[in-house]
Amino acid sequence: MSKLTVVKIGNATPAGSPFTANRYINAQAFKLVITGTGVNALETSGAGITIISGRFQNSKGANIVAANDLTLGLDGNVFTVTGNTQITAITTINWQSGPFVILETTGTPLFKHNTAGGAGTLPLKLAGSVDYQAAVDDAILFYNNGSFWHELARKQAGQGGRYNFLNYLTESGNTVKLGGLGVDAITTLTAAEKQILITFNSLAGASGLKLTSTYTLASGSAHKLLEILLSGANVNSGAATYGIYVENIHTGASSTNFGVAGIANSGSSNIGVYGESSAGDGVKGVGTTGRGATFISDSFYGMLAQSTTGIAGRFVVLPSSTNTAIEVLRINRQTTGTPAAGIGGYINFALEANAVGASEREAAKIVVTFTDVTDGTRTSTLKFTGVLSAAVVDLLTLASNGSVKWRPITASAASAITPAEGMIVFTSDTDATFTSIGFWGYENGTWNKL
């Protein structure tokens, strides 16, 4: 042992030992190698560290009282912190870079983020870069990197762990972080916005977030896999509020972008999407008793309800009145520019046509237009169109001033029609049956000039 400058070990001097009693080893550039042939390679006679075969066992130190500059004892790496005093920093006495420390609380101390303490201390780097208000039975894991005590994990009373590494979650105050590593990196919830933002920049699977359940409830029980409640009072009268807001602006080779898709089946009554409003403009009961309604929001369709059986969509309003007509459906047409005469909107009826690659073709429209857009004198027309020899034609136009425009028909075309009682035509020329231009009506088995 003459090559070693200082070697001191143990807390007693065994008979014949060349070592002086002490609690530390100073071998300078040399190392101490201990080979154990029994169960324990190294074991202290009192509380401390024990190495049993491949197991490295720390000790739980004596309780410490919460303090602005928290001092940890030499008797372990796990400590119970009592009291409620704010904890700003942890002392570095008898600590080097690299160790881990677990603190569990029996009170409610406030851990301060990145706040300097007194001499001989290191500040705390907390998850979310915000202070952490501890509760009774919380536990927090720190790592000493020589400059800070970094929080690595947190377990809050009555909850599972809150983590800020790998693919887990960190929560501190009003801050939440979700996500993983690399391109799916952690995203922060700010205290001011109080929102959770999850970013998936690369999706290996089909779903960024998927909720599933196979739980069976008793008859009559409501089963809600996801429930969202928005409440409070909006002080801005011009701002809209959304319980759920979905926007799909995906680009690329996708043929169809879905804003919201709802599919319901296997029940006696299936509703793909259900919307209800207690007052104002509400829609209730959109769906079918078959496959349900699927709503598509893309560059062409604002909403598409599709069903393989039954009704694609149905609107039901349940007012208390029993003898008045009420508004059930409203279609609004707006423009980003200045409205001008001719602005309008229409309902298009498209039917499947017998043509390769043409599953739907326009069959008829109901068109409403403003002929005068001045608010005080606005005037509108209502027009019905159809299709004749694959061309769209105007059938009937009703103007607000009481005029009616009827689609004319040639006398030969009128003669080719199989007439029915009450039929009316407007002929544009004459023949043997229709001897003058104008309206003709079919009554009592003959055409008569009106």
Secondary structure, DSSP 8 states (H G I E B T S, - for coil): -TT-S----SSS--TT-SS---S----TT--------SSEEEE-SSSS-EEETTEEE--B---EE--SEE---SS-SEEEEES---B-EEE-TT--SS-EEEEEESS--EE-SS---STTEEEEE-GGGS-EE--TT-EEEEEE-SS-EEEEEEE-TTS-EEE-STT--EEETTEEEE-BSGGGB-EE--TTT-------S--SSS-SS---------TT----S------S----TT----SS-------SS-S---S------SSSS--SB----SSSS----BS-SSS------SSS-S-----SSS-S-------S-SSS-----------SS---TT-EEEEEEEE--SSTT---EEEEEEEEEEEE--GGG-EEEEEEEEEETTEEEEEEEEETTS-EEE--B-HHHHHTS---TT-EEEESS--SS--SSEEEEEETTEEEE-
